[in-house]
Amino acid sequence: MKEFQLRVRKYEDVIEWIPFNRLSDVKEIGKGGFGSVYSATWLDGIRRVERINTFKRAREPSSIVALKTLTSSKENNFDFLKEVS
């Protein structure tokens, strides 16, 4: 995750750690090969940049996000990252 963050060129594209207490309405929406997928409302919202007269960092009021669990995260297998990118 850290390596991906260092390669990002745009403010809006940075991956963020979201504390669980900043999520609401968490619902399971499916299961896959590596774990389960959930939908949730992120109370802080997704990053964006307002471009009016100047550039200003801002956030959406709240945003729907996808969450993914890993069933076997103890294994040293990074194939699940291919699904994220």
PDB file as gemmi writes it, atoms N, CA and C in Angstrom:
CRYST1    1.000    1.000    1.000  90.00  90.00  90.00 P 1                      
ATOM      1  N   MET A   1       0.833  -1.174   0.000  1.00  0.00           N  
ATOM      2  CA  MET A   1       0.000   0.000   0.000  1.00  0.00           C  
ATOM      3  C   MET A   1       0.890   1.254   0.000  1.00  0.00           C  
ATOM      4  N   LYS A   2       1.927   1.244   0.817  1.00  0.00           N  
ATOM      5  CA  LYS A   2       2.815   2.400   0.890  1.00  0.00           C  
ATOM      6  C   LYS A   2       3.482   2.663  -0.460  1.00  0.00           C  
ATOM      7  N   GLU A   3       3.900   1.596  -1.131  1.00  0.00           N  
ATOM      8  CA  GLU A   3       4.545   1.742  -2.444  1.00  0.00           C  
ATOM      9  C   GLU A   3       3.580   2.372  -3.453  1.00  0.00           C  
ATOM     10  N   PHE A   4       2.329   1.949  -3.430  1.00  0.00           N  
ATOM     11  CA  PHE A   4       1.327   2.520  -4.327  1.00  0.00           C  
ATOM     12  C   PHE A   4       1.135   4.005  -4.039  1.00  0.00           C  
ATOM     13  N   GLN A   5       1.055   4.374  -2.751  1.00  0.00           N  
ATOM     14  CA  GLN A   5       0.866   5.775  -2.378  1.00  0.00           C  
ATOM     15  C   GLN A   5       2.013   6.645  -2.877  1.00  0.00           C  
ATOM     16  N   LEU A   6       3.219   6.131  -2.841  1.00  0.00           N  
ATOM     17  CA  LEU A   6       4.377   6.917  -3.273  1.00  0.00           C  
ATOM     18  C   LEU A   6       4.389   7.142  -4.786  1.00  0.00           C  
ATOM     19  N   ARG A   7       3.709   6.279  -5.551  1.00  0.00           N  
ATOM     20  CA  ARG A   7       3.678   6.415  -7.006  1.00  0.00           C  
ATOM     21  C   ARG A   7       2.542   7.307  -7.502  1.00  0.00           C  
ATOM     22  N   VAL A   8       1.601   7.655  -6.650  1.00  0.00           N  
ATOM     23  CA  VAL A   8       0.435   8.437  -7.058  1.00  0.00           C  
ATOM     24  C   VAL A   8       0.838   9.871  -7.376  1.00  0.00           C  
ATOM     25  N   ARG A   9       0.280  10.405  -8.449  1.00  0.00           N  
ATOM     26  CA  ARG A   9       0.593  11.770  -8.878  1.00  0.00           C  
ATOM     27  C   ARG A   9      -0.512  12.769  -8.564  1.00  0.00           C  
ATOM     28  N   LYS A  10      -1.730  12.281  -8.297  1.00  0.00           N  
ATOM     29  CA  LYS A  10      -2.852  13.181  -8.057  1.00  0.00           C  
ATOM     30  C   LYS A  10      -3.373  12.998  -6.630  1.00  0.00           C  
ATOM     31  N   TYR A  11      -3.719  14.100  -5.997  1.00  0.00           N  
ATOM     32  CA  TYR A  11      -4.240  14.109  -4.624  1.00  0.00           C  
ATOM     33  C   TYR A  11      -5.436  13.175  -4.474  1.00  0.00           C  
ATOM     34  N   GLU A  12      -6.330  13.190  -5.451  1.00  0.00           N  
ATOM     35  CA  GLU A  12      -7.553  12.395  -5.360  1.00  0.00           C  
ATOM     36  C   GLU A  12      -7.306  10.900  -5.449  1.00  0.00           C  
ATOM     37  N   ASP A  13      -6.165  10.469  -5.977  1.00  0.00           N  
ATOM     38  CA  ASP A  13      -5.895   9.051  -6.196  1.00  0.00           C  
ATOM     39  C   ASP A  13      -5.168   8.345  -5.053  1.00  0.00           C  
ATOM     40  N   VAL A  14      -4.862   9.044  -3.989  1.00  0.00           N  
ATOM     41  CA  VAL A  14      -4.149   8.447  -2.858  1.00  0.00           C  
ATOM     42  C   VAL A  14      -5.068   7.460  -2.133  1.00  0.00           C  
ATOM     43  N   ILE A  15      -4.553   6.268  -1.850  1.00  0.00           N  
ATOM     44  CA  ILE A  15      -5.302   5.289  -1.057  1.00  0.00           C  
ATOM     45  C   ILE A  15      -5.224   5.696   0.404  1.00  0.00           C  
ATOM     46  N   GLU A  16      -6.352   5.693   1.087  1.00  0.00           N  
ATOM     47  CA  GLU A  16      -6.397   6.096   2.489  1.00  0.00           C  
ATOM     48  C   GLU A  16      -6.823   4.941   3.379  1.00  0.00           C  
ATOM     49  N   TRP A  17      -6.291   4.935   4.582  1.00  0.00           N  
ATOM     50  CA  TRP A  17      -6.753   4.016   5.606  1.00  0.00           C  
ATOM     51  C   TRP A  17      -7.998   4.650   6.216  1.00  0.00           C  
ATOM     52  N   ILE A  18      -9.109   3.918   6.234  1.00  0.00           N  
ATOM     53  CA  ILE A  18     -10.357   4.444   6.789  1.00  0.00           C  
ATOM     54  C   ILE A  18     -10.630   3.722   8.104  1.00  0.00           C  
ATOM     55  N   PRO A  19     -10.609   4.443   9.226  1.00  0.00           N  
ATOM     56  CA  PRO A  19     -10.949   3.796  10.499  1.00  0.00           C  
ATOM     57  C   PRO A  19     -12.386   3.269  10.450  1.00  0.00           C  
ATOM     58  N   PHE A  20     -12.600   2.101  11.023  1.00  0.00           N  
ATOM     59  CA  PHE A  20     -13.914   1.460  10.957  1.00  0.00           C  
ATOM     60  C   PHE A  20     -15.005   2.345  11.545  1.00  0.00           C  
ATOM     61  N   ASN A  21     -14.683   3.164  12.557  1.00  0.00           N  
ATOM     62  CA  ASN A  21     -15.707   4.010  13.175  1.00  0.00           C  
ATOM     63  C   ASN A  21     -16.125   5.184  12.283  1.00  0.00           C  
ATOM     64  N   ARG A  22     -15.480   5.345  11.109  1.00  0.00           N  
ATOM     65  CA  ARG A  22     -15.864   6.392  10.145  1.00  0.00           C  
ATOM     66  C   ARG A  22     -16.725   5.808   9.025  1.00  0.00           C  
ATOM     67  N   LEU A  23     -17.167   4.542   9.195  1.00  0.00           N  
ATOM     68  CA  LEU A  23     -18.035   3.873   8.229  1.00  0.00           C  
ATOM     69  C   LEU A  23     -19.394   3.605   8.854  1.00  0.00           C  
ATOM     70  N   SER A  24     -20.445   3.669   8.034  1.00  0.00           N  
ATOM     71  CA  SER A  24     -21.780   3.300   8.508  1.00  0.00           C  
ATOM     72  C   SER A  24     -22.474   2.486   7.416  1.00  0.00           C  
ATOM     73  N   ASP A  25     -23.568   1.853   7.774  1.00  0.00           N  
ATOM     74  CA  ASP A  25     -24.366   1.062   6.828  1.00  0.00           C  
ATOM     75  C   ASP A  25     -23.536   0.015   6.081  1.00  0.00           C  
ATOM     76  N   VAL A  26     -22.712  -0.727   6.799  1.00  0.00           N  
ATOM     77  CA  VAL A  26     -21.874  -1.767   6.189  1.00  0.00           C  
ATOM     78  C   VAL A  26     -22.761  -2.968   5.854  1.00  0.00           C  
ATOM     79  N   LYS A  27     -22.740  -3.373   4.561  1.00  0.00           N  
ATOM     80  CA  LYS A  27     -23.566  -4.491   4.092  1.00  0.00           C  
ATOM     81  C   LYS A  27     -22.741  -5.403   3.188  1.00  0.00           C  
ATOM     82  N   GLU A  28     -22.836  -6.704   3.402  1.00  0.00           N  
ATOM     83  CA  GLU A  28     -22.150  -7.645   2.515  1.00  0.00           C  
ATOM     84  C   GLU A  28     -22.874  -7.667   1.167  1.00  0.00           C  
ATOM     85  N   ILE A  29     -22.083  -7.564   0.076  1.00  0.00           N  
ATOM     86  CA  ILE A  29     -22.688  -7.564  -1.260  1.00  0.00           C  
ATOM     87  C   ILE A  29     -22.196  -8.716  -2.131  1.00  0.00           C  
ATOM     88  N   GLY A  30     -21.201  -9.471  -1.644  1.00  0.00           N  
ATOM     89  CA  GLY A  30     -20.735 -10.609  -2.432  1.00  0.00           C  
ATOM     90  C   GLY A  30     -19.548 -11.305  -1.795  1.00  0.00           C  
ATOM     91  N   LYS A  31     -19.224 -12.480  -2.359  1.00  0.00           N  
ATOM     92  CA  LYS A  31     -18.056 -13.240  -1.914  1.00  0.00           C  
ATOM     93  C   LYS A  31     -17.231 -13.584  -3.131  1.00  0.00           C  
ATOM     94  N   GLY A  32     -15.904 -13.585  -2.948  1.00  0.00           N  
ATOM     95  CA  GLY A  32     -15.008 -13.909  -4.049  1.00  0.00           C  
ATOM     96  C   GLY A  32     -13.974 -14.917  -3.620  1.00  0.00           C  
ATOM     97  N   GLY A  33     -12.948 -15.083  -4.445  1.00  0.00           N  
ATOM     98  CA  GLY A  33     -11.913 -16.065  -4.172  1.00  0.00           C  
ATOM     99  C   GLY A  33     -11.060 -15.740  -2.971  1.00  0.00           C  
ATOM    100  N   PHE A  34     -10.896 -14.471  -2.640  1.00  0.00           N  
ATOM    101  CA  PHE A  34     -10.013 -14.078  -1.537  1.00  0.00           C  
ATOM    102  C   PHE A  34     -10.763 -13.631  -0.293  1.00  0.00           C  
ATOM    103  N   GLY A  35     -12.065 -13.432  -0.364  1.00  0.00           N  
ATOM    104  CA  GLY A  35     -12.805 -12.983   0.803  1.00  0.00           C  
ATOM    105  C   GLY A  35     -14.168 -12.456   0.424  1.00  0.00           C  
ATOM    106  N   SER A  36     -14.727 -11.610   1.277  1.00  0.00           N  
ATOM    107  CA  SER A  36     -16.044 -11.020   1.056  1.00  0.00           C  
ATOM    108  C   SER A  36     -15.912  -9.558   0.647  1.00  0.00           C  
ATOM    109  N   VAL A  37     -16.940  -9.066  -0.058  1.00  0.00           N  
ATOM    110  CA  VAL A  37     -16.987  -7.672  -0.482  1.00  0.00           C  
ATOM    111  C   VAL A  37     -18.177  -7.014   0.199  1.00  0.00           C  
ATOM    112  N   TYR A  38     -17.962  -5.803   0.701  1.00  0.00           N  
ATOM    113  CA  TYR A  38     -18.990  -5.065   1.409  1.00  0.00           C  
ATOM    114  C   TYR A  38     -19.156  -3.680   0.800  1.00  0.00           C  
ATOM    115  N   SER A  39     -20.316  -3.105   1.020  1.00  0.00           N  
ATOM    116  CA  SER A  39     -20.603  -1.727   0.668  1.00  0.00           C  
ATOM    117  C   SER A  39     -20.770  -0.972   1.986  1.00  0.00           C  
ATOM    118  N   ALA A  40     -20.320   0.280   2.038  1.00  0.00           N  
ATOM    119  CA  ALA A  40     -20.465   1.083   3.251  1.00  0.00           C  
ATOM    120  C   ALA A  40     -20.492   2.566   2.890  1.00  0.00           C  
ATOM    121  N   THR A  41     -20.990   3.367   3.796  1.00  0.00           N  
ATOM    122  CA  THR A  41     -20.944   4.819   3.645  1.00  0.00           C  
ATOM    123  C   THR A  41     -19.764   5.338   4.447  1.00  0.00           C  
ATOM    124  N   TRP A  42     -18.851   6.028   3.782  1.00  0.00           N  
ATOM    125  CA  TRP A  42     -17.683   6.642   4.429  1.00  0.00           C  
ATOM    126  C   TRP A  42     -18.109   8.038   4.856  1.00  0.00           C  
ATOM    127  N   LEU A  43     -18.167   8.265   6.143  1.00  0.00           N  
ATOM    128  CA  LEU A  43     -18.681   9.522   6.681  1.00  0.00           C  
ATOM    129  C   LEU A  43     -17.832  10.731   6.298  1.00  0.00           C  
ATOM    130  N   ASP A  44     -16.522  10.557   6.125  1.00  0.00           N  
ATOM    131  CA  ASP A  44     -15.649  11.685   5.791  1.00  0.00           C  
ATOM    132  C   ASP A  44     -15.648  11.999   4.302  1.00  0.00           C  
ATOM    133  N   GLY A  45     -15.956  11.059   3.470  1.00  0.00           N  
ATOM    134  CA  GLY A  45     -16.034  11.277   2.029  1.00  0.00           C  
ATOM    135  C   GLY A  45     -14.714  11.156   1.298  1.00  0.00           C  
ATOM    136  N   ILE A  46     -14.823  11.003  -0.016  1.00  0.00           N  
ATOM    137  CA  ILE A  46     -13.670  10.823  -0.896  1.00  0.00           C  
ATOM    138  C   ILE A  46     -12.974  12.156  -1.133  1.00  0.00           C  
ATOM    139  N   ARG A  47     -11.657  12.106  -1.241  1.00  0.00           N  
ATOM    140  CA  ARG A  47     -10.871  13.309  -1.527  1.00  0.00           C  
ATOM    141  C   ARG A  47     -11.175  13.827  -2.927  1.00  0.00           C  
ATOM    142  N   ARG A  48     -11.123  15.146  -3.072  1.00  0.00           N  
ATOM    143  CA  ARG A  48     -11.233  15.767  -4.392  1.00  0.00           C  
ATOM    144  C   ARG A  48     -10.531  17.113  -4.342  1.00  0.00           C  
ATOM    145  N   VAL A  49     -10.321  17.695  -5.491  1.00  0.00           N  
ATOM    146  CA  VAL A  49      -9.710  19.010  -5.581  1.00  0.00           C  
ATOM    147  C   VAL A  49     -10.691  19.927  -6.278  1.00  0.00           C  
ATOM    148  N   GLU A  50     -11.027  21.046  -5.631  1.00  0.00           N  
ATOM    149  CA  GLU A  50     -11.883  22.053  -6.259  1.00  0.00           C  
ATOM    150  C   GLU A  50     -11.005  22.972  -7.079  1.00  0.00           C  
ATOM    151  N   ARG A  51     -11.384  23.191  -8.311  1.00  0.00           N  
ATOM    152  CA  ARG A  51     -10.605  24.061  -9.198  1.00  0.00           C  
ATOM    153  C   ARG A  51     -11.471  25.232  -9.641  1.00  0.00           C  
ATOM    154  N   ILE A  52     -11.563  26.243  -8.821  1.00  0.00           N  
ATOM    155  CA  ILE A  52     -12.348  27.433  -9.169  1.00  0.00           C  
ATOM    156  C   ILE A  52     -11.349  28.499  -9.627  1.00  0.00           C  
ATOM    157  N   ASN A  53     -10.888  29.349  -8.750  1.00  0.00           N  
ATOM    158  CA  ASN A  53      -9.820  30.306  -9.069  1.00  0.00           C  
ATOM    159  C   ASN A  53      -8.457  29.752  -8.664  1.00  0.00           C  
ATOM    160  N   THR A  54      -8.477  28.933  -7.613  1.00  0.00           N  
ATOM    161  CA  THR A  54      -7.253  28.295  -7.136  1.00  0.00           C  
ATOM    162  C   THR A  54      -7.568  26.825  -6.863  1.00  0.00           C  
ATOM    163  N   PHE A  55      -6.545  26.058  -6.595  1.00  0.00           N  
ATOM    164  CA  PHE A  55      -6.736  24.650  -6.245  1.00  0.00           C  
ATOM    165  C   PHE A  55      -6.973  24.549  -4.741  1.00  0.00           C  
ATOM    166  N   LYS A  56      -8.019  23.851  -4.354  1.00  0.00           N  
ATOM    167  CA  LYS A  56      -8.345  23.692  -2.938  1.00  0.00           C  
ATOM    168  C   LYS A  56      -8.680  22.230  -2.676  1.00  0.00           C  
ATOM    169  N   ARG A  57      -8.008  21.643  -1.695  1.00  0.00           N  
ATOM    170  CA  ARG A  57      -8.319  20.266  -1.306  1.00  0.00           C  
ATOM    171  C   ARG A  57      -9.633  20.243  -0.549  1.00  0.00           C  
ATOM    172  N   ALA A  58     -10.461  19.263  -0.859  1.00  0.00           N  
ATOM    173  CA  ALA A  58     -11.772  19.159  -0.222  1.00  0.00           C  
ATOM    174  C   ALA A  58     -12.171  17.686  -0.159  1.00  0.00           C  
ATOM    175  N   ARG A  59     -13.342  17.417   0.391  1.00  0.00           N  
ATOM    176  CA  ARG A  59     -13.893  16.061   0.461  1.00  0.00           C  
ATOM    177  C   ARG A  59     -15.376  16.115   0.139  1.00  0.00           C  
ATOM    178  N   GLU A  60     -15.860  15.013  -0.409  1.00  0.00           N  
ATOM    179  CA  GLU A  60     -17.297  14.861  -0.595  1.00  0.00           C  
ATOM    180  C   GLU A  60     -17.922  14.763   0.797  1.00  0.00           C  
ATOM    181  N   PRO A  61     -19.183  15.159   0.961  1.00  0.00           N  
ATOM    182  CA  PRO A  61     -19.814  15.083   2.296  1.00  0.00           C  
ATOM    183  C   PRO A  61     -19.823  13.666   2.870  1.00  0.00           C  
ATOM    184  N   SER A  62     -20.178  12.687   2.085  1.00  0.00           N  
ATOM    185  CA  SER A  62     -20.093  11.265   2.448  1.00  0.00           C  
ATOM    186  C   SER A  62     -20.111  10.494   1.136  1.00  0.00           C  
ATOM    187  N   SER A  63     -19.530   9.311   1.142  1.00  0.00           N  
ATOM    188  CA  SER A  63     -19.388   8.556  -0.104  1.00  0.00           C  
ATOM    189  C   SER A  63     -19.623   7.075   0.141  1.00  0.00           C  
ATOM    190  N   ILE A  64     -20.161   6.409  -0.875  1.00  0.00           N  
ATOM    191  CA  ILE A  64     -20.310   4.958  -0.830  1.00  0.00           C  
ATOM    192  C   ILE A  64     -18.975   4.359  -1.265  1.00  0.00           C  
ATOM    193  N   VAL A  65     -18.449   3.423  -0.472  1.00  0.00           N  
ATOM    194  CA  VAL A  65     -17.168   2.781  -0.775  1.00  0.00           C  
ATOM    195  C   VAL A  65     -17.335   1.269  -0.736  1.00  0.00           C  
ATOM    196  N   ALA A  66     -16.393   0.570  -1.362  1.00  0.00           N  
ATOM    197  CA  ALA A  66     -16.360  -0.890  -1.329  1.00  0.00           C  
ATOM    198  C   ALA A  66     -15.268  -1.319  -0.359  1.00  0.00           C  
ATOM    199  N   LEU A  67     -15.548  -2.326   0.438  1.00  0.00           N  
ATOM    200  CA  LEU A  67     -14.595  -2.882   1.397  1.00  0.00           C  
ATOM    201  C   LEU A  67     -14.370  -4.337   1.027  1.00  0.00           C  
ATOM    202  N   LYS A  68     -13.172  -4.833   1.275  1.00  0.00           N  
ATOM    203  CA  LYS A  68     -12.880  -6.226   0.956  1.00  0.00           C  
ATOM    204  C   LYS A  68     -12.136  -6.868   2.121  1.00  0.00           C  
ATOM    205  N   THR A  69     -12.577  -8.053   2.519  1.00  0.00           N  
ATOM    206  CA  THR A  69     -11.878  -8.810   3.549  1.00  0.00           C  
ATOM    207  C   THR A  69     -11.011  -9.865   2.885  1.00  0.00           C  
ATOM    208  N   LEU A  70      -9.991 -10.295   3.580  1.00  0.00           N  
ATOM    209  CA  LEU A  70      -9.114 -11.361   3.091  1.00  0.00           C  
ATOM    210  C   LEU A  70      -9.294 -12.562   3.996  1.00  0.00           C  
ATOM    211  N   THR A  71      -9.644 -13.704   3.405  1.00  0.00           N  
ATOM    212  CA  THR A  71      -9.879 -14.901   4.219  1.00  0.00           C  
ATOM    213  C   THR A  71      -8.584 -15.547   4.670  1.00  0.00           C  
ATOM    214  N   SER A  72      -7.512 -15.369   3.925  1.00  0.00           N  
ATOM    215  CA  SER A  72      -6.266 -16.045   4.241  1.00  0.00           C  
ATOM    216  C   SER A  72      -5.094 -15.072   4.141  1.00  0.00           C  
ATOM    217  N   SER A  73      -5.124 -14.022   4.930  1.00  0.00           N  
ATOM    218  CA  SER A  73      -4.109 -12.974   4.806  1.00  0.00           C  
ATOM    219  C   SER A  73      -2.763 -13.367   5.417  1.00  0.00           C  
ATOM    220  N   LYS A  74      -2.680 -14.504   6.103  1.00  0.00           N  
ATOM    221  CA  LYS A  74      -1.393 -14.927   6.668  1.00  0.00           C  
ATOM    222  C   LYS A  74      -0.450 -15.463   5.607  1.00  0.00           C  
ATOM    223  N   GLU A  75      -1.006 -15.897   4.490  1.00  0.00           N  
ATOM    224  CA  GLU A  75      -0.168 -16.401   3.403  1.00  0.00           C  
ATOM    225  C   GLU A  75       0.538 -15.236   2.722  1.00  0.00           C  
ATOM    226  N   ASN A  76       1.737 -15.464   2.239  1.00  0.00           N  
ATOM    227  CA  ASN A  76       2.495 -14.426   1.545  1.00  0.00           C  
ATOM    228  C   ASN A  76       2.150 -14.470   0.052  1.00  0.00           C  
ATOM    229  N   ASN A  77       0.901 -14.167  -0.264  1.00  0.00           N  
ATOM    230  CA  ASN A  77       0.404 -14.229  -1.633  1.00  0.00           C  
ATOM    231  C   ASN A  77      -0.258 -12.893  -1.957  1.00  0.00           C  
ATOM    232  N   PHE A  78       0.264 -12.164  -2.938  1.00  0.00           N  
ATOM    233  CA  PHE A  78      -0.231 -10.831  -3.237  1.00  0.00           C  
ATOM    234  C   PHE A  78      -1.139 -10.801  -4.462  1.00  0.00           C  
ATOM    235  N   ASP A  79      -1.680 -11.955  -4.863  1.00  0.00           N  
ATOM    236  CA  ASP A  79      -2.581 -11.984  -6.006  1.00  0.00           C  
ATOM    237  C   ASP A  79      -3.829 -11.136  -5.776  1.00  0.00           C  
ATOM    238  N   PHE A  80      -4.247 -11.005  -4.532  1.00  0.00           N  
ATOM    239  CA  PHE A  80      -5.428 -10.213  -4.249  1.00  0.00           C  
ATOM    240  C   PHE A  80      -5.241  -8.750  -4.623  1.00  0.00           C  
ATOM    241  N   LEU A  81      -3.998  -8.251  -4.628  1.00  0.00           N  
ATOM    242  CA  LEU A  81      -3.741  -6.860  -5.003  1.00  0.00           C  
ATOM    243  C   LEU A  81      -4.038  -6.610  -6.471  1.00  0.00           C  
ATOM    244  N   LYS A  82      -3.954  -7.638  -7.300  1.00  0.00           N  
ATOM    245  CA  LYS A  82      -4.278  -7.492  -8.720  1.00  0.00           C  
ATOM    246  C   LYS A  82      -5.742  -7.123  -8.913  1.00  0.00           C  
ATOM    247  N   GLU A  83      -6.595  -7.568  -8.002  1.00  0.00           N  
ATOM    248  CA  GLU A  83      -8.014  -7.244  -8.084  1.00  0.00           C  
ATOM    249  C   GLU A  83      -8.289  -5.803  -7.693  1.00  0.00           C  
ATOM    250  N   VAL A  84      -7.440  -5.205  -6.880  1.00  0.00           N  
ATOM    251  CA  VAL A  84      -7.630  -3.833  -6.407  1.00  0.00           C  
ATOM    252  C   VAL A  84      -7.239  -2.826  -7.473  1.00  0.00           C  
ATOM    253  N   SER A  85      -6.131  -3.080  -8.168  1.00  0.00           N  
ATOM    254  CA  SER A  85      -5.635  -2.094  -9.125  1.00  0.00           C  
ATOM    255  C   SER A  85      -6.353  -2.116 -10.444  1.00  0.00           C  
TER     256      SER A  85                                                      
END                                                                             
